[in-house]
Every structure is written in structure tokens, then in C-alpha cells.
Amino acid sequence: MAAVRKTVRFYQTIHVDSAERQSPVQGGYWTDLIAALEIWTPTERESSISGVTYFGLPKRPIRPALPHVQVGRVRDLTEQLDRYNVYSGSLQPLDFADPNDRVAEPTYIVPFGTSNLVAIMSPGRVATRSETLARWITGVTDLVPRGETIEFRPVVDLAIVEKLLGSSGAVMLDVQIDRSAEIPATGGGDIGDAIRSAKAQSDEELNLEMRWSLGRATGSSSVRDALQNAALWIANTGWTNKAKVTILSDDGNGGWSRDIHSLFDDRVAKAVEFTVPDGQRASEETLLYAIAEAIREFQRP
């Protein structure tokens, strides 16, 4: 038996209208979406994102009773996929009896409670980004012609956010900008503008890393506030998975203390573990029970 560890992350489902107004989706949003997906054709459940096809499949399991959506990336045959035999070592083209069959990589989106919260987990080694999942929803629900979008906003540790807000500002901000990052068109102040500009002028194959630092100096309050506000913008919009901020706080003795926080690690996430027989895949029931346990931990006071 092999032990498998995965991470379940939690997000708010946000609707952004044509005037850039943001609001949580209403309580029945996910119930309605799952019901709609059940009657849509396979083509209506597909959306192309950056040239890659993604599909959605509604599910209503009984054990555990967690209605959810599985969004999968469809692997194109032009990727030259092969099948490898671990016993003989042979390598052969991955052919299918049905020419319409494809390899798919699913990610589970499980809404819960009566709010806009969802738990997201990918069984694969490389998870589909939450931004991509939100773009799939935006595409299949025909929001683009209306200038509207759906976004997933990471649930962050409120204690960390409160500490950021209660600090005397930040003295360092280190941000990694993935080449596929979808940076919000607004927000972040001058630092947000600098990030957008750097991304726009960079080669599309490159990842970037940008760092603003006052070194050992404390700087002016306006500079510290700018760094702090940019850090909060990153924490709340979640367009990157790697960002660190150093905040400055009064140590109570007339001096300053510095604390480094990883904004990514400070998001609310639960590690889950389950066992799978060697050489076999986990059942869907096993995966959903793991997600259900993560949700219970999330809701636990």
C-alpha cells in the first residue's frame, strides 16, 4: 500500500461584472451550475484556454454525498503520448480503440456550506491552476460577451492578514511571476503597475522574480504602506503561488521587530493523506472522503 499526500485548498467564488465590481456568488450558484452541466452537451461543457481544451463533468455521488464538478485538461494526441510497461520496459504509442478518446487530467471542485466557498484538489502531480478553473467557468457560462468573469479568491489566514494590517508597514516584498500568471488588470498601486509592465515586456517563456527591499533601513511610512498594500493585494487576489513579505512591528521596547511571511503558505490549505494499493489508482470515493475530511477541518472552530 502506498501513502498518498495531497493538498486541498479553499477559495471564495467571486463574480466580477463589466464595471469591475466584485461580489461573492449567491448561495445557489453552484447548485444551479451543476444542474445546468447535467443537461449540457459535451461541447457546451468545454472551453479552450490558451489553446488547451478543458471540460467539466458534474457529479452527484452518494458516498460521500458531495455534489461537485470535475474539470479536466484534455491531452491532445499531438503531445505524442506513450504508454510504458513497468514490467517489460517497452514503450508504445498511447493509442485508443475509439479515435475520439483522450487522456484527461481532472481537478475536483467541491462547493460546500451555504456560501460561495469551494474546496479544490487535483489528484495529479501538477495541479490545474485555480485561475484556469475560473476561466473555464467563465467560458462555459458565456460571461465573456458581457464583459464579466468568475474568479477564485484564495481564503487566507485571517490572523496573518490582521497582522499585516496591524503592522507598521512592510520593508520587503519578493514576488515570483510565473510565465502563465494572469495578473489582475488593476490593483497593487505602483508596485502592481510595475509587475504588470514587467510581465508585458518579458519574453513569454520566462518566469520572473521581482523584489523590493529597504534593506536594514526602515524607510518612510509611505514606502512601507505601499509595500504592505501590495502584499495584501497579492494575498487577496492570489495570482501567484510564491510571494514573501517582511513586515515591521513595534517590539514594545522602542525598537522594531521584523517578521517574514510567505503569503502562499499563509493561505488556508489542508494536507490530506490516503492509501492506495501499489500500482493502482485511488477510487473516486477515497478522494472525496479525503476532501470531505479537509472541509470538516476547515469548518472546525
Secondary structure, 3 states (H helix, E strand, C coil): CEEEEEEEEEEEEEEECCCCCEEECCCCHHHHHHHHHHHCCCCCCEEEECCEEEEEEEECCCCCCCCEEEEEEEECHHHCCEEECCCCCCEEECCCCCCCCCEEEEEEEEECCCCCEEEEECCCCCCCCHHHHHHHHHHHCCCHHHCCEEEEEECECHHHHHHHHHCCCEEEEEEEECCCCCCCCCCCHHHHHHHHHHHHHCCCCCCEEEEEECCCCCCCHHHHHHHHHHHHHHHHHCCCCCEEEEEEEECCCCCEEEEEEECCCCECEEEEEEEECCCCCCCHHHHHHHHHHHHHHHHCC
